[in-house]
C-alpha cells in the first residue's frame, strides 16, 4: 500500500509540474502577472507533498527570517498599511502578509519539484521546453506585427487595449523567457533540437529589439557568461559568481555613491538613453535614502512613498532591500543568494548542469537589478518556477546516458 501511495504521489508531482510549466509559457504571452496566481495555486496543491530536509533547511530558514523581518519592518514603515480592512485595496496593501503566504506556497511548490522522480521530471521538462519554444515564436511574430495579435485577442473578449500598453505587456514575455531559457535549452540539446534552442535565444533577443526591453538581453549575456565560466572552470566559477553576487547586494548603495563622487555617474548619464538616465536618477536618490537610515531602513514598501522620484520601486533589487529593510534585510537576502550558489556548487550532475543552474540564477538576479521590484508577486513566482525547472533537470539527468553535453565535475 505504501508503494502504491508513493507511485501516486510521483505521478501527481509529475502532472503538477507539467501543468505548471505549460501554463507558465502560456501566461508568458497572455498575461505574465498571472504567474503569481499560478505559483500560489500550484503551491497550495503541493503542500501535502512538500518536505524540507538536509541543506534545504538552511535556505528555508534564511528566507523565512527575511520575510519575518520584512513583516516586522511594517511597524516603522513610511508605507504602514491600513490594518482596518474595509476594501480589497486595503487587503492588497498588506505586502508583508502577501510575502508570508508567497513564501509558504512557493516554497511548497519548489519542495514538491525536489521530490520528482527521473521519468516524470523529464516529461514535465519536455513539456516546458516545447511550450517555451512556442512562447519564443509568439514573441517574435507579434513583435513584428507590433502586438496586433495580442490586441485582437483582447478585443475578442471585450477588453481593448492601447497599442503602447499591448507592446509593453507582450514584451514581458521576454523576461520570462530570459530566465527559463537555460534549463529547457539543455533538454532540447540533449534531444537534438538545436534549432529550437536557437529559436529560444532569438525570442529573447527579439524581445529586446522589437519591444525595446534591454534587461532580457543583459540577462541573456550574463547567463551565457556564467554558463561558459562554470563549464570551463567548474565549482571555482560557481563560488566566484556567488561571491560577486553577495558583494553586489551588500555594497550596492556604496557603489552608487562612489560612482557619483568619482564622476562616473555623470559620464554615464551623458551617454545613455532617457530610460537609463531615469534609472540613474532613481538609484542616486535611493542611495542617499539608504545613507540616512542604513541600519533598519525605511520599512517595507517605503519605496512607494516617494512617487515624484521613485516610481513604485527603485528598479534595483539590492537598493530596494537596503532602502526598505536596511542592513538586516540586505544581509539575509545576500545569505539566501549565497545558499543558492552553494547548492549549485554541491551538485554532482556535472558542470553542464551546474552551469545551467548558475546561468538561470545569474539571469534572474540581473533582471532584478535593472527592472522589477523585489516584492512583485509575479516576478517572485517566475523565480520559484525557474527553481522548479532546474530541479526537474537535476532529477532527469540520471536517465541520460552518453552525457556528451555534461562534462565531468571538477
C-alpha angles and dihedrals in degrees: 000000000000089000091052090050091052091049091052091047091051091051091047092052091049094049092044093052092043091054093045092050094046094047091046090060091048092049090048085073108027098038125341091188087070090068087084092061091043093053091045096050092044090047090053089053091047097053095093089055098042118116125171115197143138117016090346088079091067092054092045090050093051091048092047091050091051092050093046092049091048089053092048090051089065085079090073100022121133084221097051106170127236104258092192096088109209102146143018090261089060090051092047090055093063095095093163093056091047090050091054092052092045093050090053098043099039091046090051089053092051092047090053090051089052088060095055118127119230101258098045089045092054093048093049092048091048089055089050093049095054093040091053090049087056089051090052091051092049092049092053094044096047091041090059090050092045094246093303091137090054091047092050090050092054092046089055090060094043098256108111117188136199114260094240092052090046090055091049093049095048090045090062087073088070090063091053091048094048090060099039097043095088105061094037092048090055091056092046091051090048089055094044098252096135093150089059090053088055089049091053092051090045089054092057093046090044090054089057097045100037099036100031095241113148099178097070091054091048089050091050092051094046092045092050091050090049092049093049093047094051094045090052101038105022123202097000088062091051090050090050092050089050093049092049092049093048092047091050093051093047097042103035098110092047093046088056091047091049091050090052095049094046093051094243091118092058090049091052092047091054093056105034129087121257096267092055092043088057090050091054091052090051092048091049092053093044092051089052090050090052090052090057095053110014097151105056103003126217095293136260114321092006089132087076093062096075098062095160092056109020115042101215095306138011095255088238122089098207094049091048091052091051094043095050105027103023123206097335092054093046092048094049092047091048089049091053092049090048089052091052093053091043089054090051091051091053093058117117097196095096139266091289092064093041089052093050093048092047091047091051092051093044092049092050093049091047093056089044089055093054111029132010134052119258093240100045104132098216093049091050087050090053089054092050093049092047087053089052091050091053091048091050089052091049091052094046097051096079088064091063123088128194091031096201092161094048111075114200117271115255 
